[in-house]
């Protein structure tokens, strides 16, 4: 059940982040971006002295969306320069 929850969580976070950054991608990339974004967001929040992703709750979703937006912004800037 844990893996399925991560996939759903990643899909939601990745989709919301892609709407914020205005990045058009498919469901599979939304899932990957959401999961990697949760890791990045957790890392950033730990650097700031806060908790990272702590489960399936609103705070963790916000952290995952933050990390996903950071990830998409980095990818977007790299694509512009390349």
The first five atom37 places (N, CA, C, CB, O) and aatype in JSON, in Angstrom:
{
  "aatype": [20, 20, 20, 20, 20, 20, 20, 20, 20, 20, 20, 20, 20, 20, 20, 20, 20, 20, 20, 20, 20, 20, 20, 20, 20, 20, 20, 20, 20, 20, 20, 20, 20, 20, 20, 20, 20, 20, 20, 20, 20, 20, 20, 20, 20, 20, 20, 20, 20, 20, 20, 20, 20, 20, 20, 20, 20, 20, 20, 20, 20, 20, 20, 20, 20, 20, 20, 20, 20, 20, 20, 20, 20, 20, 20, 20, 20, 20, 20, 20, 20, 20],
  "atom_mask": [
    [1, 1, 1, 1, 1],
    [1, 1, 1, 1, 1],
    [1, 1, 1, 1, 1],
    [1, 1, 1, 1, 1],
    [1, 1, 1, 1, 1],
    [1, 1, 1, 1, 1],
    [1, 1, 1, 1, 1],
    [1, 1, 1, 1, 1],
    [1, 1, 1, 1, 1],
    [1, 1, 1, 1, 1],
    [1, 1, 1, 1, 1],
    [1, 1, 1, 1, 1],
    [1, 1, 1, 1, 1],
    [1, 1, 1, 1, 1],
    [1, 1, 1, 1, 1],
    [1, 1, 1, 1, 1],
    [1, 1, 1, 1, 1],
    [1, 1, 1, 1, 1],
    [1, 1, 1, 1, 1],
    [1, 1, 1, 1, 1],
    [1, 1, 1, 1, 1],
    [1, 1, 1, 1, 1],
    [1, 1, 1, 1, 1],
    [1, 1, 1, 1, 1],
    [1, 1, 1, 1, 1],
    [1, 1, 1, 1, 1],
    [1, 1, 1, 1, 1],
    [1, 1, 1, 1, 1],
    [1, 1, 1, 1, 1],
    [1, 1, 1, 1, 1],
    [1, 1, 1, 1, 1],
    [1, 1, 1, 1, 1],
    [1, 1, 1, 1, 1],
    [1, 1, 1, 1, 1],
    [1, 1, 1, 1, 1],
    [1, 1, 1, 1, 1],
    [1, 1, 1, 1, 1],
    [1, 1, 1, 1, 1],
    [1, 1, 1, 1, 1],
    [1, 1, 1, 1, 1],
    [1, 1, 1, 1, 1],
    [1, 1, 1, 1, 1],
    [1, 1, 1, 1, 1],
    [1, 1, 1, 1, 1],
    [1, 1, 1, 1, 1],
    [1, 1, 1, 1, 1],
    [1, 1, 1, 1, 1],
    [1, 1, 1, 1, 1],
    [1, 1, 1, 1, 1],
    [1, 1, 1, 1, 1],
    [1, 1, 1, 1, 1],
    [1, 1, 1, 1, 1],
    [1, 1, 1, 1, 1],
    [1, 1, 1, 1, 1],
    [1, 1, 1, 1, 1],
    [1, 1, 1, 1, 1],
    [1, 1, 1, 1, 1],
    [1, 1, 1, 1, 1],
    [1, 1, 1, 1, 1],
    [1, 1, 1, 1, 1],
    [1, 1, 1, 1, 1],
    [1, 1, 1, 1, 1],
    [1, 1, 1, 1, 1],
    [1, 1, 1, 1, 1],
    [1, 1, 1, 1, 1],
    [1, 1, 1, 1, 1],
    [1, 1, 1, 1, 1],
    [1, 1, 1, 1, 1],
    [1, 1, 1, 1, 1],
    [1, 1, 1, 1, 1],
    [1, 1, 1, 1, 1],
    [1, 1, 1, 1, 1],
    [1, 1, 1, 1, 1],
    [1, 1, 1, 1, 1],
    [1, 1, 1, 1, 1],
    [1, 1, 1, 1, 1],
    [1, 1, 1, 1, 1],
    [1, 1, 1, 1, 1],
    [1, 1, 1, 1, 1],
    [1, 1, 1, 1, 1],
    [1, 1, 1, 1, 1],
    [1, 1, 1, 1, 1]
  ],
  "atom_positions": [
    [[0.82, -1.2, 0.0], [0.0, 0.0, 0.0], [0.86, 1.26, 0.0], [-0.93, 0.0, 1.2], [0.45, 2.29, -0.54]],
    [[2.05, 1.2, 0.6], [2.92, 2.37, 0.68], [3.37, 2.87, -0.67], [4.12, 2.04, 1.51], [3.41, 4.08, -0.9]],
    [[3.72, 1.96, -1.57], [4.18, 2.36, -2.9], [3.04, 3.0, -3.69], [4.75, 1.15, -3.67], [3.24, 4.01, -4.37]],
    [[1.86, 2.43, -3.6], [0.7, 2.99, -4.3], [0.38, 4.4, -3.77], [-0.52, 2.07, -4.13], [0.02, 5.28, -4.55]],
    [[0.52, 4.59, -2.48], [0.29, 5.9, -1.88], [1.31, 6.92, -2.38], [0.33, 5.81, -0.36], [0.96, 8.07, -2.64]],
    [[2.59, 6.51, -2.5], [3.62, 7.39, -3.03], [3.32, 7.77, -4.48], [5.0, 6.73, -2.93], [3.54, 8.91, -4.88]],
    [[2.82, 6.84, -5.27], [2.5, 7.12, -6.67], [1.36, 8.13, -6.76], [2.11, 5.82, -7.41], [1.44, 9.08, -7.54]],
    [[0.32, 7.94, -5.97], [-0.81, 8.88, -5.97], [-0.36, 10.24, -5.45], [-1.98, 8.33, -5.1], [-0.7, 11.27, -6.04]],
    [[0.39, 10.25, -4.38], [0.93, 11.48, -3.8], [1.8, 12.21, -4.81], [1.74, 11.17, -2.52], [1.68, 13.42, -4.98]],
    [[2.68, 11.47, -5.48], [3.55, 12.06, -6.5], [2.79, 12.6, -7.68], [4.55, 11.05, -6.97], [3.13, 13.66, -8.21]],
    [[1.75, 11.89, -8.1], [0.95, 12.35, -9.23], [0.25, 13.67, -8.91], [-0.09, 11.29, -9.62], [0.22, 14.58, -9.73]],
    [[-0.31, 13.77, -7.72], [-1.01, 15.0, -7.32], [-0.01, 16.16, -7.19], [-1.77, 14.78, -5.99], [-0.25, 17.24, -7.73]],
    [[1.08, 15.93, -6.49], [2.07, 17.0, -6.3], [2.7, 17.42, -7.62], [3.17, 16.54, -5.33], [2.89, 18.61, -7.86]],
    [[3.03, 16.46, -8.47], [3.63, 16.77, -9.77], [2.67, 17.51, -10.67], [4.08, 15.51, -10.45], [3.08, 18.42, -11.4]],
    [[1.4, 17.14, -10.64], [0.39, 17.81, -11.47], [0.2, 19.25, -11.03], [-0.94, 17.05, -11.41], [0.14, 20.16, -11.86]],
    [[0.09, 19.48, -9.71], [-0.09, 20.84, -9.19], [1.14, 21.69, -9.52], [-0.34, 20.82, -7.66], [1.01, 22.84, -9.92]],
    [[2.33, 21.12, -9.34], [3.55, 21.86, -9.65], [3.65, 22.19, -11.13], [4.78, 21.05, -9.21], [4.09, 23.28, -11.5]],
    [[3.24, 21.26, -12.0], [3.28, 21.54, -13.44], [2.29, 22.64, -13.82], [2.99, 20.26, -14.23], [2.53, 23.38, -14.78]],
    [[1.19, 22.74, -13.09], [0.24, 23.84, -13.33], [0.83, 25.17, -12.88], [-1.09, 23.57, -12.58], [0.63, 26.19, -13.55]],
    [[1.57, 25.18, -11.78], [2.19, 26.41, -11.27], [3.27, 26.89, -12.22], [2.77, 26.18, -9.87], [3.34, 28.08, -12.54]],
    [[4.13, 25.97, -12.66], [5.26, 26.32, -13.52], [4.85, 26.43, -14.99], [6.37, 25.29, -13.36], [5.62, 26.89, -15.82]],
    [[3.64, 26.01, -15.28], [3.12, 25.98, -16.66], [3.98, 25.08, -17.55], [3.07, 27.41, -17.25], [4.45, 25.48, -18.61]],
    [[4.15, 23.86, -17.08], [4.91, 22.84, -17.79], [3.94, 21.75, -18.23], [6.06, 22.27, -16.9], [3.23, 21.18, -17.4]],
    [[3.91, 21.45, -19.5], [2.99, 20.44, -20.01], [3.72, 19.1, -20.11], [2.42, 20.86, -21.39], [4.65, 18.94, -20.9]],
    [[3.27, 18.15, -19.3], [3.89, 16.83, -19.29], [2.81, 15.81, -19.0], [5.04, 16.74, -18.25], [1.7, 16.16, -18.6]],
    [[3.13, 14.57, -19.18], [2.16, 13.5, -18.98], [2.1, 13.01, -17.55], [2.48, 12.36, -19.88], [2.82, 13.48, -16.68]],
    [[1.23, 12.05, -17.34], [1.0, 11.5, -16.0], [2.25, 10.85, -15.43], [-0.13, 10.49, -16.04], [2.56, 11.03, -14.25]],
    [[2.97, 10.09, -16.25], [4.17, 9.4, -15.76], [5.21, 10.4, -15.27], [4.77, 8.52, -16.86], [5.81, 10.2, -14.21]],
    [[5.44, 11.48, -16.03], [6.4, 12.49, -15.59], [5.9, 13.25, -14.37], [6.71, 13.46, -16.72], [6.69, 13.66, -13.52]],
    [[4.58, 13.46, -14.28], [4.02, 14.1, -13.08], [4.32, 13.26, -11.85], [2.5, 14.3, -13.23], [4.68, 13.8, -10.8]],
    [[4.19, 11.95, -11.96], [4.47, 11.06, -10.83], [5.94, 11.14, -10.44], [4.09, 9.61, -11.18], [6.28, 11.27, -9.26]],
    [[6.82, 11.06, -11.44], [8.26, 11.12, -11.16], [8.64, 12.46, -10.55], [9.07, 10.87, -12.45], [9.38, 12.52, -9.57]],
    [[8.12, 13.55, -11.14], [8.42, 14.89, -10.62], [7.9, 15.03, -9.19], [7.8, 15.98, -11.53], [8.58, 15.61, -8.35]],
    [[6.72, 14.51, -8.92], [6.16, 14.61, -7.57], [6.97, 13.85, -6.54], [4.75, 14.1, -7.56], [7.18, 14.35, -5.43]],
    [[7.41, 12.65, -6.88], [8.19, 11.84, -5.93], [9.57, 12.45, -5.71], [8.32, 10.39, -6.44], [10.02, 12.58, -4.57]],
    [[10.25, 12.83, -6.8], [11.56, 13.46, -6.66], [11.41, 14.82, -5.97], [12.26, 13.63, -8.04], [12.25, 15.21, -5.16]],
    [[10.34, 15.53, -6.3], [10.07, 16.82, -5.66], [9.85, 16.68, -4.17], [8.87, 17.47, -6.29], [10.25, 17.55, -3.4]],
    [[9.22, 15.6, -3.74], [9.03, 15.36, -2.31], [10.39, 15.18, -1.62], [8.14, 14.11, -2.07], [10.59, 15.66, -0.5]],
    [[11.29, 14.5, -2.28], [12.64, 14.33, -1.72], [13.37, 15.66, -1.65], [13.45, 13.32, -2.55], [13.99, 15.98, -0.64]],
    [[13.29, 16.45, -2.72], [13.95, 17.76, -2.75], [13.31, 18.7, -1.71], [13.85, 18.39, -4.17], [14.02, 19.37, -0.97]],
    [[11.99, 18.72, -1.67], [11.3, 19.57, -0.71], [11.63, 19.19, 0.72], [9.82, 19.49, -0.93], [11.81, 20.07, 1.56]],
    [[11.7, 17.9, 1.01], [12.08, 17.44, 2.34], [13.48, 17.86, 2.71], [11.96, 15.94, 2.44], [13.75, 18.25, 3.84]],
    [[14.39, 17.78, 1.74], [15.78, 18.19, 1.95], [15.86, 19.69, 2.24], [16.64, 17.82, 0.73], [16.56, 20.11, 3.16]],
    [[15.14, 20.5, 1.44], [15.14, 21.95, 1.62], [14.55, 22.32, 2.99], [14.34, 22.65, 0.49], [15.09, 23.16, 3.7]],
    [[13.44, 21.69, 3.34], [12.81, 21.99, 4.63], [13.71, 21.59, 5.8], [11.46, 21.28, 4.74], [13.75, 22.29, 6.81]],
    [[14.43, 20.48, 5.68], [15.37, 20.08, 6.72], [16.51, 21.09, 6.85], [15.94, 18.69, 6.43], [16.97, 21.37, 7.96]],
    [[16.96, 21.64, 5.71], [18.0, 22.67, 5.77], [17.5, 23.92, 6.49], [18.46, 23.04, 4.35], [18.28, 24.61, 7.16]],
    [[16.22, 24.21, 6.36], [15.62, 25.37, 7.01], [15.22, 25.09, 8.46], [14.41, 25.85, 6.23], [14.77, 26.0, 9.16]],
    [[15.37, 23.85, 8.9], [15.08, 23.5, 10.28], [13.66, 22.99, 10.52], [15.31, 24.68, 11.14], [13.23, 22.89, 11.67]],
    [[12.93, 22.68, 9.46], [11.57, 22.17, 9.59], [11.54, 20.69, 9.22], [10.59, 22.97, 8.69], [12.52, 20.15, 8.7]],
    [[10.41, 20.05, 9.49], [10.24, 18.65, 9.11], [10.07, 18.55, 7.6], [9.02, 18.03, 9.83], [9.56, 19.46, 6.94]],
    [[10.49, 17.42, 7.06], [10.27, 17.13, 5.65], [8.92, 16.48, 5.47], [11.38, 16.22, 5.1], [7.97, 16.78, 6.19]],
    [[8.82, 15.6, 4.51], [7.58, 14.88, 4.26], [7.38, 13.88, 5.38], [7.6, 14.17, 2.86], [8.24, 13.03, 5.63]],
    [[6.23, 13.97, 6.05], [6.01, 13.13, 7.23], [4.82, 12.19, 7.09], [5.8, 14.01, 8.43], [4.41, 11.57, 8.07]],
    [[4.28, 12.06, 5.92], [3.15, 11.18, 5.71], [2.21, 11.77, 4.67], [2.4, 10.94, 7.02], [2.57, 12.69, 3.94]],
    [[1.03, 11.23, 4.61], [0.04, 11.7, 3.64], [-0.84, 12.73, 4.32], [-0.82, 10.51, 3.08], [-1.93, 12.41, 4.81]],
    [[-0.37, 14.0, 4.34], [-1.12, 15.09, 4.95], [-0.9, 16.37, 4.16], [-0.7, 15.28, 6.43], [-0.12, 16.38, 3.2]],
    [[-1.57, 17.44, 4.54], [-1.51, 18.69, 3.79], [-0.11, 19.3, 3.83], [-2.53, 19.69, 4.35], [0.37, 19.8, 2.82]],
    [[0.54, 19.27, 4.99], [1.89, 19.82, 5.11], [2.86, 19.09, 4.17], [2.38, 19.72, 6.56], [3.64, 19.73, 3.47]],
    [[2.8, 17.78, 4.16], [3.68, 17.0, 3.3], [3.4, 17.27, 1.83], [3.54, 15.51, 3.59], [4.32, 17.31, 1.02]],
    [[2.13, 17.46, 1.48], [1.78, 17.79, 0.1], [2.37, 19.14, -0.28], [0.24, 17.8, -0.09], [2.89, 19.29, -1.39]],
    [[2.31, 20.11, 0.62], [2.89, 21.43, 0.35], [4.41, 21.33, 0.17], [2.56, 22.4, 1.49], [4.97, 21.99, -0.7]],
    [[5.06, 20.52, 0.99], [6.5, 20.31, 0.87], [6.83, 19.65, -0.47], [7.03, 19.45, 2.04], [7.79, 20.05, -1.14]],
    [[6.06, 18.65, -0.86], [6.28, 17.97, -2.13], [6.05, 18.91, -3.31], [5.37, 16.73, -2.25], [6.79, 18.86, -4.3]],
    [[5.04, 19.75, -3.22], [4.77, 20.71, -4.3], [5.91, 21.73, -4.38], [3.42, 21.44, -4.07], [6.35, 22.08, -5.48]],
    [[6.4, 22.2, -3.24], [7.53, 23.12, -3.22], [8.74, 22.5, -3.91], [7.88, 23.52, -1.78], [9.36, 23.13, -4.76]],
    [[9.07, 21.28, -3.54], [10.21, 20.6, -4.16], [10.0, 20.34, -5.64], [10.47, 19.29, -3.47], [10.94, 20.43, -6.42]],
    [[8.77, 20.04, -6.03], [8.47, 19.8, -7.44], [8.59, 21.07, -8.26], [7.08, 19.22, -7.59], [9.07, 21.04, -9.39]],
    [[8.14, 22.18, -7.69], [8.29, 23.47, -8.38], [9.76, 23.81, -8.54], [7.55, 24.59, -7.61], [10.17, 24.28, -9.6]],
    [[10.56, 23.58, -7.52], [12.0, 23.82, -7.6], [12.61, 22.96, -8.71], [12.69, 23.52, -6.25], [13.38, 23.46, -9.53]],
    [[12.25, 21.68, -8.73], [12.77, 20.76, -9.74], [12.38, 21.21, -11.15], [12.26, 19.34, -9.48], [13.22, 21.26, -12.04]],
    [[11.12, 21.54, -11.35], [10.66, 21.96, -12.68], [11.3, 23.28, -13.1], [9.14, 22.1, -12.7], [11.6, 23.46, -14.28]],
    [[11.5, 24.2, -12.17], [12.16, 25.47, -12.49], [13.6, 25.24, -12.92], [12.11, 26.42, -11.28], [14.08, 25.89, -13.85]],
    [[14.3, 24.34, -12.26], [15.68, 24.02, -12.64], [15.71, 23.39, -14.02], [16.33, 23.07, -11.61], [16.52, 23.77, -14.86]],
    [[14.83, 22.42, -14.26], [14.79, 21.75, -15.57], [14.44, 22.75, -16.67], [13.77, 20.59, -15.56], [15.02, 22.71, -17.75]],
    [[13.5, 23.64, -16.4], [13.1, 24.64, -17.38], [14.23, 25.58, -17.71], [11.9, 25.42, -16.88], [14.42, 25.94, -18.88]],
    [[15.01, 25.99, -16.71], [16.12, 26.89, -16.96], [17.25, 26.21, -17.72], [16.63, 27.44, -15.66], [17.93, 26.84, -18.53]],
    [[17.46, 24.92, -17.45], [18.49, 24.17, -18.17], [18.09, 24.0, -19.64], [18.73, 22.79, -17.51], [18.93, 24.11, -20.53]],
    [[16.81, 23.74, -19.88], [16.34, 23.57, -21.26], [16.48, 24.86, -22.06], [14.88, 23.12, -21.26], [16.75, 24.81, -23.26]],
    [[16.3, 26.01, -21.41], [16.43, 27.3, -22.11], [17.86, 27.56, -22.53], [15.94, 28.44, -21.22], [18.11, 28.09, -23.61]],
    [[18.82, 27.2, -21.67], [20.22, 27.48, -21.97], [20.83, 26.45, -22.92], [21.02, 27.52, -20.69], [21.82, 26.73, -23.59]],
    [[20.25, 25.27, -22.97], [20.83, 24.22, -23.83], [20.32, 24.31, -25.25], [20.53, 22.83, -23.26], [20.7, 23.5, -26.09]]
  ]
}
